[in-house]
């Protein structure tokens, strides 16, 4: 027998929406995630506030949270790749600085 999902209360839905809208999440959005994604999730969750939709709201919330987490995970991966590229470029810059110092020393010796 399959367990029926729990009906979420208005207070629980409010806490979920607050999490989606929290400042840390908004900070992540500045990394390139389209803010409309967040508002679409909030809109879909707000539809669950209607009494007739309460039975399906646990599923809707789970779908939206999974989608948002997937999008955030993608953004984290994009930022990780960018950081890795910056580290590589910083290493190249250090190497070029060392080469420049060697060439300056050779030029002064000549």
Secondary structure, DSSP 4 states (H G I P E B T S, - for coil): -PPPPPPPPHHHHHHHHHHHHSHHHHHHHTTT--HHHHHHHHHHHHHTTSGGGHHHHHHHHHHHHHHHHHHHHHHHHHHHHHHHHHHHHHHHHHHHHHHHHHHHHHHHH-
